[in-house]
């Protein structure tokens, strides 16, 4: 069995690791499969870090990248390229902000962070609203959700447990929200790292309405759940609200590091009239934009949004069939190909058992996500996953659980 290698373990490797990794070296990948240096095959139910949503080494994306490599890969900040312009046109249309503007970056964290800066500049305000458990990024304002000078957090667990039909700012869990002081409601429409949780739509729509009436904006963090993963172009569509700014990442490059912010035209024009400048080394790089354009084309050409919706329903039904056989499974939830299986607190062996299950599945050739702190297994496979892969995983999962 392949074991976890801790970052502090003595090793001849010169790679700095700040997290545990498996003692497995992946050499090649294709579609939903990864192959290690021993030739062993794994079915990837995590799509890398939820990025390779079209499947690893998608031929159209790879071909386009190779073509762009022979043209130009990187430009200075004072230039644009046909690849950048083409990707921007496609992305603003995909986001249903046809007259909007797009800027391309390298990571989802950058995209969300820039969205926050743009919202604060546009409104002249500093405060932001989001749900607890949201994962917005790896640095900057996005990791300071406990900073009450910036963030007005809404307790999502309280909202999920609420039996009221309507929300009100008189609610003890919302009374600290000040719409007139708020720059933006930063919404992760489906919380991935927070436990594969969809916030209550009534609360989402209430907060979006109140903050907009107070002069603020709605930012949709679509880094993980956007671009078809939940069976919608944007996961915010599940809540029937339209954002003012959208942050994209992960799927946008299908493994190549490219992200983007799309904003309404009036936001771009107002900020464009100020002295605000934002320049980083790989902003609007032609190579990343070539990947993004091809990904967007492929999602539409191969009907991958619809496929994620359809195969996701099959997958959820299969996971629920496993749940029905094991009393210590508390819940199967999620939408499209963004699914989670939560275990009860009295799971034999406690939270450490979650990692044990994940390792046993890995030994059987299946890569799944695990969050022991949330008693959760997580499944975000490529959109091209087939029913036979799902059936094989569920049989293996059933066998592992039966042995606990």
C-alpha positions as CSV (number, residue, x, y, z in Angstrom):
1,X,0.0,0.0,0.0
2,X,1.2,3.5,-0.8
3,X,1.8,5.5,2.3
4,X,1.6,9.2,3.1
5,X,4.9,11.0,3.1
6,X,5.1,13.8,5.6
7,X,6.9,17.0,4.5
8,X,9.3,16.8,7.5
9,X,10.4,13.3,6.6
10,X,14.1,12.8,5.5
11,X,14.3,12.6,1.8
12,X,16.7,13.1,-1.1
13,X,14.0,15.2,-2.8
14,X,14.7,19.0,-3.1
15,X,11.0,19.8,-3.3
16,X,9.8,21.9,-0.4
17,X,6.5,20.4,0.9
18,X,4.3,22.2,3.4
19,X,1.7,19.5,3.4
20,X,1.6,15.6,3.4
21,X,1.9,13.9,0.0
22,X,1.6,10.3,-1.2
23,X,4.8,8.3,-2.0
24,X,3.5,8.0,-5.6
25,X,5.2,9.6,-8.6
26,X,2.7,10.3,-11.4
27,X,4.4,10.1,-14.8
28,X,1.6,10.4,-17.3
29,X,-2.1,11.1,-17.5
30,X,-4.9,10.8,-20.0
31,X,-8.6,11.5,-19.6
32,X,-9.7,10.4,-16.2
33,X,-6.6,8.3,-15.6
34,X,-3.3,8.9,-13.9
35,X,-0.3,6.5,-14.3
36,X,2.6,6.2,-11.9
37,X,6.2,5.4,-12.6
38,X,5.4,1.7,-12.0
39,X,2.7,1.8,-14.6
40,X,-0.1,1.5,-12.2
41,X,-3.4,3.3,-13.2
42,X,-5.6,5.5,-11.0
43,X,-9.0,6.9,-11.7
44,X,-8.9,10.5,-10.7
45,X,-12.1,11.6,-8.9
46,X,-10.5,14.9,-7.9
47,X,-9.5,16.2,-11.4
48,X,-6.1,17.2,-10.0
49,X,-7.0,20.0,-7.7
50,X,-10.4,20.2,-9.4
51,X,-8.7,21.8,-12.4
52,X,-8.6,19.1,-15.1
53,X,-12.3,19.2,-15.6
54,X,-12.2,18.3,-19.3
55,X,-9.9,15.4,-18.5
56,X,-6.1,15.2,-18.3
57,X,-4.2,16.0,-21.5
58,X,-7.3,17.0,-23.5
59,X,-6.1,16.8,-27.1
60,X,-7.8,20.1,-28.2
61,X,-6.3,22.1,-25.3
62,X,-2.9,20.6,-25.8
63,X,-2.9,21.2,-29.5
64,X,-3.9,24.8,-29.0
65,X,-1.2,25.3,-26.4
66,X,1.5,23.9,-28.7
67,X,0.3,26.1,-31.5
68,X,0.5,29.2,-29.2
69,X,3.9,28.2,-27.9
70,X,5.2,28.6,-31.5
71,X,3.7,32.1,-31.7
72,X,4.1,34.0,-28.5
73,X,3.8,32.9,-24.9
74,X,4.3,36.0,-22.9
75,X,4.1,39.8,-23.5
76,X,4.9,42.9,-21.5
77,X,2.0,44.7,-19.8
78,X,1.8,47.3,-22.5
79,X,0.7,44.8,-25.2
80,X,-2.2,42.5,-25.9
81,X,-2.5,39.6,-28.3
82,X,-5.3,38.1,-30.5
83,X,-5.4,35.1,-28.1
84,X,-6.2,37.5,-25.2
85,X,-8.9,39.3,-27.1
86,X,-10.5,36.1,-28.3
87,X,-10.5,34.6,-24.8
88,X,-12.0,37.8,-23.3
89,X,-14.8,37.9,-25.8
90,X,-15.7,34.2,-25.2
91,X,-15.5,34.5,-21.4
92,X,-17.7,37.6,-21.0
93,X,-20.3,35.9,-23.2
94,X,-20.0,32.7,-21.2
95,X,-20.6,34.7,-18.0
96,X,-23.7,36.4,-19.5
97,X,-21.9,39.8,-19.2
98,X,-21.7,40.4,-22.9
99,X,-20.7,44.1,-22.7
100,X,-18.3,43.5,-19.8
101,X,-14.6,43.3,-19.6
102,X,-12.2,40.5,-18.6
103,X,-8.6,40.4,-17.2
104,X,-6.6,37.2,-17.1
105,X,-4.3,36.2,-14.2
106,X,-2.7,33.0,-13.0
107,X,-4.6,31.7,-10.0
108,X,-8.0,31.7,-8.5
109,X,-6.7,33.4,-5.4
110,X,-5.5,36.3,-7.5
111,X,-8.8,36.5,-9.3
112,X,-10.9,36.7,-6.1
113,X,-8.4,39.1,-4.5
114,X,-8.5,41.5,-7.5
115,X,-12.4,41.3,-7.5
116,X,-12.4,42.5,-3.9
117,X,-10.1,45.4,-4.7
118,X,-12.2,46.4,-7.7
119,X,-15.4,46.3,-5.6
120,X,-13.8,48.4,-2.9
121,X,-12.5,50.9,-5.4
122,X,-15.8,51.1,-7.3
123,X,-17.9,51.7,-4.2
124,X,-15.4,53.6,-2.1
125,X,-16.1,51.2,0.8
126,X,-14.0,48.7,2.7
127,X,-16.4,46.2,4.3
128,X,-17.3,42.8,2.7
129,X,-19.8,40.1,3.4
130,X,-19.4,36.4,3.0
131,X,-20.5,33.1,4.5
132,X,-18.4,31.3,7.1
133,X,-16.7,28.2,5.7
134,X,-16.2,30.0,2.4
135,X,-12.8,29.4,0.8
136,X,-11.9,32.5,-1.2
137,X,-8.2,32.2,-1.6
138,X,-4.7,31.6,-0.3
139,X,-3.6,35.1,0.7
140,X,-4.5,38.7,1.2
141,X,-8.0,39.7,2.3
142,X,-9.4,36.3,1.5
143,X,-7.6,34.6,4.4
144,X,-8.6,37.3,6.9
145,X,-12.3,36.3,7.4
146,X,-11.9,36.8,11.2
147,X,-10.9,40.5,10.6
148,X,-14.1,42.3,11.7
149,X,-12.8,45.6,10.3
150,X,-13.2,44.1,6.8
151,X,-15.5,41.1,6.9
152,X,-19.1,40.7,8.1
153,X,-19.4,37.0,8.1
154,X,-22.8,35.2,8.0
155,X,-22.9,31.8,9.9
156,X,-23.8,29.3,7.2
157,X,-24.6,26.6,9.7
158,X,-27.2,28.8,11.4
159,X,-28.7,29.7,8.0
160,X,-28.9,26.0,7.0
161,X,-30.6,25.2,10.3
162,X,-33.1,28.1,10.1
163,X,-36.7,27.2,9.7
164,X,-37.9,30.7,8.7
165,X,-39.3,31.2,5.2
166,X,-37.9,34.7,5.0
167,X,-34.7,36.5,6.1
168,X,-34.5,39.7,7.9
169,X,-31.8,42.1,9.2
170,X,-33.5,41.7,12.5
171,X,-32.3,38.1,12.7
172,X,-29.7,37.9,15.4
173,X,-27.3,36.3,12.9
174,X,-27.7,39.0,10.3
175,X,-28.2,42.1,12.4
176,X,-24.4,43.0,12.2
177,X,-24.7,43.3,8.4
178,X,-24.5,47.0,7.3
179,X,-25.5,47.1,3.6
180,X,-24.8,50.9,3.4
181,X,-21.2,50.2,4.5
182,X,-20.6,47.2,2.3
183,X,-18.6,47.1,-0.8
184,X,-19.7,43.6,-1.9
185,X,-21.3,40.3,-1.0
186,X,-18.6,37.7,-1.9
187,X,-20.5,34.6,-2.7
188,X,-19.1,31.1,-3.1
189,X,-22.3,29.6,-4.6
190,X,-21.4,26.1,-3.6
191,X,-18.8,25.8,-0.9
192,X,-16.2,23.2,-1.9
193,X,-13.5,23.3,0.8
194,X,-16.2,24.2,3.3
195,X,-17.9,20.8,3.0
196,X,-19.7,20.8,-0.4
197,X,-22.5,22.9,0.9
198,X,-24.9,25.0,-1.1
199,X,-26.0,28.1,0.9
200,X,-29.8,28.5,1.3
201,X,-31.0,30.4,-1.8
202,X,-33.4,32.5,0.2
203,X,-30.5,33.8,2.2
204,X,-28.3,34.4,-0.8
205,X,-31.0,36.3,-2.6
206,X,-31.9,38.3,0.5
207,X,-28.3,39.4,1.1
208,X,-27.7,40.1,-2.6
209,X,-30.8,42.3,-2.7
210,X,-30.1,44.2,0.5
211,X,-26.4,44.9,-0.3
212,X,-27.2,46.0,-3.8
213,X,-30.0,48.3,-2.6
214,X,-27.4,49.7,-0.2
215,X,-25.0,50.5,-3.1
216,X,-22.8,47.4,-2.9
217,X,-22.0,44.7,-5.5
218,X,-22.3,40.9,-5.8
219,X,-19.1,39.0,-6.5
220,X,-19.5,35.3,-7.6
221,X,-16.5,33.2,-6.7
222,X,-16.7,30.6,-9.5
223,X,-13.2,29.4,-9.2
224,X,-14.2,25.9,-8.1
225,X,-17.8,25.5,-9.0
226,X,-18.0,27.5,-12.2
227,X,-17.6,26.7,-15.9
228,X,-20.1,23.8,-15.9
229,X,-19.1,21.7,-12.8
230,X,-22.4,22.0,-11.1
231,X,-24.5,21.5,-14.2
232,X,-24.8,25.2,-14.9
233,X,-22.5,27.6,-16.7
234,X,-22.1,29.5,-13.5
235,X,-23.0,27.9,-10.1
236,X,-24.5,31.2,-9.0
237,X,-27.4,30.4,-11.4
238,X,-28.6,27.9,-8.9
239,X,-29.6,30.9,-6.7
240,X,-31.1,32.9,-9.6
241,X,-29.0,36.0,-9.0
242,X,-26.8,37.7,-11.5
243,X,-23.3,38.9,-10.3
244,X,-21.5,42.2,-11.0
245,X,-18.1,40.6,-10.9
246,X,-17.1,36.9,-11.5
247,X,-13.8,35.2,-10.5
248,X,-12.8,32.2,-12.5
249,X,-9.9,29.7,-12.1
250,X,-9.2,25.9,-12.0
251,X,-11.3,24.6,-15.0
252,X,-10.5,27.7,-17.1
253,X,-7.0,26.3,-17.9
254,X,-7.8,22.5,-17.6
255,X,-4.6,22.3,-15.6
256,X,-2.7,25.2,-17.1
257,X,-2.5,28.0,-14.5
258,X,-4.8,30.7,-15.8
259,X,-7.6,32.6,-14.0
260,X,-9.8,35.6,-14.8
261,X,-12.0,38.3,-13.5
262,X,-15.1,39.4,-15.5
263,X,-16.8,42.6,-14.6
264,X,-19.7,44.7,-15.8
265,X,-18.9,47.4,-18.3
266,X,-19.7,50.2,-15.9
267,X,-17.3,48.9,-13.3
268,X,-14.5,48.7,-15.8
269,X,-15.3,52.2,-17.1
270,X,-15.5,53.9,-13.7
271,X,-12.3,52.3,-12.4
272,X,-10.6,53.0,-15.8
273,X,-11.2,56.7,-15.2
274,X,-9.2,56.6,-11.9
275,X,-5.4,56.3,-11.3
276,X,-5.8,52.6,-10.3
277,X,-3.1,50.4,-11.8
278,X,-2.9,46.6,-11.5
279,X,0.0,44.9,-13.3
280,X,1.5,41.5,-12.6
281,X,4.0,39.5,-14.6
282,X,1.6,37.0,-16.3
283,X,-1.4,39.2,-16.7
284,X,-3.2,38.5,-20.0
285,X,-0.5,36.1,-21.1
286,X,-1.3,34.7,-24.6
287,X,-0.5,31.1,-23.6
288,X,-2.9,31.1,-20.7
289,X,-5.5,32.9,-22.8
290,X,-5.2,30.3,-25.6
291,X,-5.9,27.6,-23.0
292,X,-8.9,29.5,-21.7
293,X,-10.4,30.1,-25.1
294,X,-10.1,26.4,-26.0
295,X,-11.5,25.2,-22.7
296,X,-14.6,27.5,-23.2
297,X,-15.0,26.2,-26.8
298,X,-14.7,22.6,-25.7
299,X,-17.2,23.0,-22.9
300,X,-19.8,24.2,-25.4
301,X,-18.8,21.9,-28.3
302,X,-18.9,18.7,-26.1
303,X,-21.9,19.9,-24.1
304,X,-20.0,19.3,-20.9
305,X,-22.2,21.5,-18.7
306,X,-25.2,19.3,-19.6
307,X,-23.1,16.2,-19.2
308,X,-21.9,17.2,-15.7
309,X,-25.6,17.7,-14.7
310,X,-26.6,14.3,-16.1
311,X,-23.7,12.1,-15.0
312,X,-23.7,14.0,-11.6
313,X,-27.3,12.8,-11.0
314,X,-26.2,9.2,-11.7
315,X,-23.2,9.6,-9.4
316,X,-25.3,11.0,-6.6
317,X,-27.8,8.2,-6.9
318,X,-25.0,5.6,-6.7
319,X,-23.5,7.3,-3.6
320,X,-26.9,7.3,-2.0
321,X,-27.2,3.6,-2.6
322,X,-23.9,3.1,-0.7
323,X,-25.2,5.4,2.0
324,X,-28.3,3.2,2.4
325,X,-26.1,0.2,3.3
326,X,-24.0,1.9,6.0
327,X,-25.7,3.5,9.0
328,X,-22.6,5.7,9.8
329,X,-23.0,7.7,6.6
330,X,-24.8,10.9,7.5
331,X,-25.4,12.6,4.2
332,X,-24.7,12.6,0.4
333,X,-25.0,16.1,-1.0
334,X,-23.9,18.4,-3.8
335,X,-24.9,19.2,-7.3
336,X,-23.6,18.2,-10.7
337,X,-20.1,16.8,-10.4
338,X,-19.4,18.5,-7.1
339,X,-20.4,15.9,-4.5
340,X,-19.6,15.0,-0.9
341,X,-20.3,12.1,1.5
342,X,-20.4,13.1,5.1
343,X,-20.0,10.6,7.9
344,X,-21.5,10.7,11.4
345,X,-19.5,11.8,14.4
346,X,-19.6,8.3,15.8
347,X,-17.9,6.8,12.8
348,X,-15.7,3.9,14.0
349,X,-12.2,5.2,14.6
350,X,-13.3,8.8,14.4
351,X,-12.1,11.4,11.9
352,X,-8.9,9.5,11.2
353,X,-11.0,6.8,9.6
354,X,-11.8,9.3,6.8
355,X,-8.1,9.3,5.7
356,X,-8.0,5.5,6.1
357,X,-10.9,5.2,3.7
358,X,-9.2,7.5,1.2
359,X,-6.0,5.5,1.4
360,X,-7.8,2.2,1.0
361,X,-9.5,3.6,-2.1
362,X,-6.1,4.8,-3.4
363,X,-4.7,1.4,-2.9
364,X,-7.6,0.1,-5.1
365,X,-6.8,2.7,-7.8
366,X,-9.2,5.5,-7.0
367,X,-8.3,9.0,-6.1
368,X,-10.9,10.8,-3.9
369,X,-10.7,13.9,-1.7
370,X,-10.9,13.7,2.0
371,X,-11.5,16.2,4.8
372,X,-11.1,14.5,8.1
373,X,-11.9,17.7,10.0
374,X,-15.3,17.7,8.3
375,X,-15.9,13.9,8.3
376,X,-16.1,14.2,4.6
377,X,-15.2,12.4,1.4
378,X,-15.3,14.6,-1.7
379,X,-15.8,13.8,-5.4
380,X,-15.1,16.3,-8.2
381,X,-14.0,14.2,-11.1
382,X,-13.5,15.3,-14.7
383,X,-16.7,16.0,-16.6
384,X,-15.9,13.0,-18.9
385,X,-16.2,10.4,-16.1
386,X,-18.3,7.4,-17.2
387,X,-20.9,5.4,-15.4
388,X,-18.6,2.4,-15.3
389,X,-16.0,4.4,-13.4
390,X,-18.6,5.5,-10.9
391,X,-19.9,1.9,-10.4
392,X,-16.4,0.6,-9.9
393,X,-15.6,3.4,-7.3
394,X,-18.9,2.7,-5.4
395,X,-18.2,-1.0,-5.3
396,X,-14.8,-0.3,-3.9
397,X,-16.1,2.2,-1.4
398,X,-18.8,-0.2,-0.3
399,X,-16.2,-2.9,0.3
400,X,-13.9,-0.6,2.3
401,X,-16.8,0.6,4.5
402,X,-17.9,-2.9,5.1
403,X,-14.5,-3.7,6.5
404,X,-14.5,-0.9,9.1
